[in-house]
Amino acid sequence: MYKNLANALRFISIYEVKSANSGHLGMPLGMADVLTVLFRNFLIFDPANPTWANRDRFVLSGGHGSAILYALLYLTGYEGMTLKALKNFRKKDSVASGHPEYNPSCGIEMTTGPLGQGFASSVGMAIEERLLNARLGDDCINHYTYVCVGDGDLMEGISHEAAALAGHLKLGRLIVLFDDNNITIDGSVDCSSNENVAKRFESYGWQVLRADGHDSREINAAIAEAREDDRPSIIMFRTKIGYGSPKEGTSAAHGGPLSEEEIEQTKAKLNWDEDEFVVPEYIEKSWKVIGARHHELCEKWKAEQEEKLLTLKGVGNSEVLQVLRELKKEYFISRPFMATRNISKQIIENVISNCDTFISGSCDLGSSTGCLGAGMRAIHADDFTGNYIHYGIREHAMGAIMNGICAGGILRTCGGTFLSFSDYMRPAIRLSALMKLPNIYVFSHDSIGVGEDGPTHQPVEQLASLRAMPGLQVFRPADALETVECWECALSSNIPSAIILSRQNLPSIRFSARTNLCAKGGYMLNKETLSCDMTLTLIATGSEVSLALEVKKMLNDAYMCANVISIPCWELFEQQSEEYKQQLLGDSLRIGIEAASRFGWGRYLRDTDLFFGVDDFGYSASASENYKSFGLTAINIFNKIKEKLNI
């Protein structure tokens, strides 16, 4: 019977790709037997309750094989995955998009496509399960995470990072189903690799199993064995890419539709007689039974366990809100001269101490980024009651693991590294923006102010790069009050945020703490009180706002008028009315000041305006020497303004 169930998946996939005249059939044809056994015999899920918190997770990391995922979701009864959606595979507005896009209500647990991301995010899902299990108990949370991967997923460097951490944490409820077909697009795997995958994963502390991916008994036995081990498991299923088709076993099976003749040949080989998108009634009913078999278990769990989730204090609870108000009041009174990374550390400490669902972590830079502070306890393989993750020096994996932890919708995460290293985790940040997962990326060492660490550690283009990403809020606070307000915005947001923090101490610049001025993205620090024919506008972010205030004082002493605008978050500022933005920016000369690339400043500066920033990589020198080298001093900016105005 299982062969008929698997063939239904194969032929729906074939016709999905045919209808789109685009797509990838190699993995859907090759892994249909494995996934049939998984869904039929092991996976605990309920299409009637697709976001049931204790469901098993299934992630298709090789997102190019999405056709089989949609076939599985359709046949098992997910309401949102209709036959119409399958017939519109890869077409606009269909939930059956070219690669899976995060939609838990349809059974799609992750946006996958960039290879390795689904694998690494699944490590995050397995960590989330352990974290919730430690807080709520075995009766409430005890599910498995299964992830289907191919050679491409395991070649990408992110898989090495994530697999090493998974082995270190002994994530025994993580099971990787490896489509070991020995084929990549360019040909046999040995054209680019002689890696021993089994030994590699054994060295990470994983259980490694092997099975014939087209023998249901071997598949069943391997998955059952994996579930019993307290280590993460990878099952190397020997499969044939494009199984049953004339392209079987060749790289040609990877992409593109089968011709009509090839479809007929595949039908004959697999003994399938049905028309396009037609599944025999007895097979369709069998799949629906598979989809419904855990419905009563789910309903029982909801009746007995779901309320436990409500006992967890989230980031929006009254204690967190109150502590943030108190911090603002304290900073308003004390006016600290501190690095914003140290202010951020105090904020994270207070949030975590008043919240059950907020998890911090960093890439071996806990103290440097402020992500590891008092009251935080690291998680360990034998104790997940903590709230801090030692990711090791693994930025790329950290970002993806954060996505996996956050995808369940219960836990929130922050993770820290230096801003210059944000490039390592950019693909994962991009996916969090695509999925609208409200991760908080904490990036310290914000500029050439890093100083003696030199140009490798001094970000120049990273701010512009992050701001260019749709769906990501980039905050660069100027002092203690702005840091609290930016954290308030990030914690209340439903999209990801990057908070950019200084290593060097910064003065307090605000004289008002009543409202969250950063929530508008930009605001005027103090309106000019002198009477002048022309009022200049000094626009700055983060570390350079205090510099702009120095320039304003020099201009005022020379009987010249200037307003200082702080724009800690361009994305929020862009959401304000044109009238508000114009009121702040003014019509006179505008002067932009930011210790970074000018790229992107064209939205606020005209060709006739001035910009003071960094047009090259930095130097290994003190912060003050670096700022001087790039003309980021009050006297230089003051003199250049006078030159511009012919004064």
C-alpha positions, 0 to 999 in steps of 0.5 A: 500500500505504501508504494501507492501512497508514495506514487500519489506524491510522485505524480502530483509533483510531476503534474505540479512541475508540468503545470508550471513548466518549471520546478525540480522533480529529482528529490520529490521522486527520489524521497517519496518513499521516505516521506510517506513512511515518515508521515504515515508512521511517525510524524505527529501533526493535525491539519485541523490544528496546524499550529498545535504547539506540540506538533512534530516539525517537518522542514524541507531544507532542500526547498527546490523540492517543494512540489512534494511538500505541497502534495503531502500537505494537500493529501493529508488535509491542510485546508489552505493547500488546495488542488487549485493551489497545486495547479497554480504551482510557482504562480503568483499568489499561490501558496504553492510557491517555487520554494516553501514560504513560511506559513504554519497555518498551511503546514509550512514551518520555514521559508527554505531555498538557500541551501543549509538554512532549513537544516540550521533552522531545524536545529533552532526548532529542536532547541526551542522544543528543549527550552519549552520542555524544560519550562513546561514539562514532558506532558506539555512539550515533547515533539520531534523535529525532522528535516529533509536535506540533500547534498547541497544542504550539507555542503553549505558551510552553515550546516557544519556550524549548526550540526556541531552545535546540535551534537554539542547540545545532544538534541536527541529529538532532531532527526535528519533525513538525508537524500543520499543520491550522490547527484548534484546539478553539475553531475556526480557529487565526487566532481566537487567532494570526497567528504565522508559525511558519516564520519563528519557527523559522527565527529560532531556526536551524532548517531549515523544510520543508513537505509535503502530509501526505497524499502519501507521496512528499512526506512521504518526501522531507521526512523524508529531507531533514531527516535530512541537515541539521545543524540541527534540522528542523521539517516543516510537514505540511499536513493535514486534521484528522479526515481521511476522516470527515464532520468532516474539516477542522472543530474538531468532529473534535478530540474525541469518538467518531464515531457509527455513521453517521459511522463507516460514512461514513468507511469508505465514503470510505476504502474500508475494509470490516472489522469493529471492530478487525479488520485484514486479514491482509496489512496486519497482516503488513506492519505486523509486518514493519515492526516486525521489520525492524531486529531483526538490526541491534539484535542486532548492536549489542548484541553489538558496542556494548552493553558500552560503556555499562558503561564509563560511571561512574554516580553510584553508583560507588565513587569518588562514594560515597567522595568523599561520605564524605570530604566528611562527614568534612571538614565534621564536623571543620571545622564550616564556617559557610557557605551550604548552596548553597556546600556543595552546589556542592562536592558537585556538583563532586566528584560530576561529577569522579568520574562520566561520566553526571551532567550539571549545568546552570542557568538563567543562575544557575550561580554563584548556585545552585552548579550551575556549579563547578570542573572543569565544562565547558559543552556547545556546538553543536560539542562535547558532551563537557562536563557543564554545560548553559547553559539560559539564562533558561528554567526551564520548558524546563530542567525538561522538557529534564532529563526528556528527558535522564533518560528514557533511563535512562543519564544523570542531571541536576541543574538550578538556579534560585532557589526562588521561580522553581520555579513556572516549572518546576512542570509539568515537575517534576510530569511527572518525578514521574509518570514517576519520573525521578530528576532533582535540582532545585537551588533556592537562595535558600530563604526571606526570608533572601534579604533585599534582593532583595525579595518577588519573590525570597523564596519563601513558599508554594513549599515547601508547593507542592512538598511537596504533589506526590506522588512528589517528595522535598523536602530542606531541609538545615540545615548542611553535613553535612545537605547531604551526606546529602540529596545522598546520598539524592537520588543513590541515589533512583529518584524526583525530588528538590528540594534547597532551599538557603540563600543566607545562611551557616548554622552547623554543627549536627551532632555526629555523622557516622557514619550518614546521619540525613537518610535517615529524613527527621527525627531528634532533634539532641540528647535533652534531659538536664535533668529536667523534668515536660514536655519541649517539642519544637522542630521545624524545617527548613533555615535555622531549625534553628539558630534552634531550637537558640538557643531551646532554649538559652534554654529550658534557661537558664530551666530548661525542657526541649526537644528539637530535631527536624530534618526535612530531608525530610518525605517520608522522615519520613512513611515511618518507623513511627508509633512512630518519629515519635511518639517524636520528636514527643512528647506535650507542646507542639510548636513548628514553626519554618520561614521559610515558609507554615504550610500543610502543617504540620498533619501535625505540629502540633495546633491547640494547638501553636505555629508561627513562619513567614511568613504574607505576602510578604517585604520588601526588607530585610536577612535579619536585618530580615526574620526580625525582622519575622516574629517569627523570632527566638529571643527572640520565640519564647522569649517566645511559648512562655512566654505559651503556658505561662502562665509 
